[in-house]
């Protein structure tokens, strides 16, 4: 692969990298406090550590052509479960697999409802979102929980060498795993292929249903892991945890170049989109932009991220209409 | 500012050009100088008289000049205060912001108002976290969660910020002082008084809270239950259910509409939410149940005018959000400047509000409840509650 083909195949990712640098430069112009390593790392951790894990999970589901909007609610169940386990003095090495397991179960329920009854995933996960929140409320009761054992907090709050948040390392490891899983393994190929044409895959003898259920389970597992990071980051658990996070998570996936109808997009794009969104939020926050302006800018960016590639493709098609057909490039 | 001078005197005394006088000056004279300077700062004696007194104490002119300088150069000048509301764009917090702006204007500090557009716990924590590198002198905030902002606030405090919470508190390690609207007992009495003003015979009531976890709503409900159990005046009111309307008008409207059908003999919706109350009043009006059922408790007067006018609601209560923001900001500045010591039973005279005392757990009460009725529908003509 030469430089040119990298540029051609990763055009969107390169745009995101460039935008992130522009955002960083803008942030350092806006605020004298931006350019400081521990500031940047801490702020990225606050903005991304939990949302990033949820984004990775949602990305997997979106790639297969479905959607799972119940991940924040699954996370809330997870934080409440962790609170309860901590109160019962269950050691972390038992609690962590339990909470990830809870996420897997929640994801499996979503997946089985979708493939088992052929229901639209948006409707199913809208329902389970409410159900999981209600469950979290039932288990968690009316109060917020804050008396966590210190070991439970490490994943979300520990710093390596005083500056590097463990949760960011975890996020990078997860994304590295996904780059491998999605772009190097048979499972990854299946996910992309089911996402682009599931009818063809079914005729080809691929167990489409199981691929889909697996992606929902992965999303659930990551929501469980996200819960463990969440309690460390905020030191508290409450049934309405992450209730406002969905927009940011969907934004990261879409801005990352994942086609909302499935089958196209790069894992690394989502990570880059997270970095871009995190940098923007950090810069605007440090410059004390009023809330509505921040929301407006992120919203405008989202619309642009959907619209610009579409216009670009349209122009490309118009220009090359009488030339050879354009190569499809984004399945990695 | 008065205590600042007392605090400043010894340090000024340690400085070289009047240090020799410190030794020659007896403790008694030193105390007198402090008292007079304080009186001068408070305006009880004029400058000329104060100068005369200083001279009679045998202070040299440079020493007096130095005293004068410390008396006029306020410690509060240029302090950077940040106000973080629960969310922006809501009239309650916009009024609190106006109060905060008045306080910084009076004391020569600056106020930056920043927050998220929705009630977003994680978003609020990020806003607070973004303040840390800016090394604020004070953070005035109304928290969306008791615990979640604590790690960020702790960091800000360790870098020198004074944190004052108002309206909704955080766990104690996260803040210096909590400005409460009124003791929960007073709030509960105000709500129950309003209920009885609407329907003197009492009846079944439903409590409406945003979520099950907002600290002051939990305490309000507990105080209501205590009052009903202990005070014979309120025995006629009985709570039969609780609705969680998420501070959302649509949700309040629809939940209340269903509850009206589920409890046909219901008398009251009582809520501490200024968003739920008008929405439920609208539901009562729309379903033509005005006079049968009432929604009361706390609400913003601007949102309730229609319902006061047509009698759907006869009385409700609130504290002044403007004074709330003013008091929290004022105290944040004075705490940072060191003019007020954050100790139990310290009395602070807050302009336009009055003398208030810091209580256990570093809590201080705004304690000015207002009743709103058809004849008194606005902040400037509301009836101060005597509870």
Interface residues (C-beta under 8 A of the other chain):
Chain A: X31 X33 X36 X39 X42 X43 X46 X47 X50 X137 X141 X142 X143 X144 X146 X157 X233 X234 X235 X236 X238 X239 X240 X241 X242 X243 X244 X245 X281 X282 X285 X286 X288 X289 X290 X291 X292 X294 X295
Chain B: X82 X87 X88 X89 X112 X113 X114 X115 X116 X117 X118 X119 X120 X121 X122 X123 X125 X126 X127 X129 X130 X133 X134 X145 X146 X147 X148 X150 X151 X152 X171 X211 X212 X213 X218
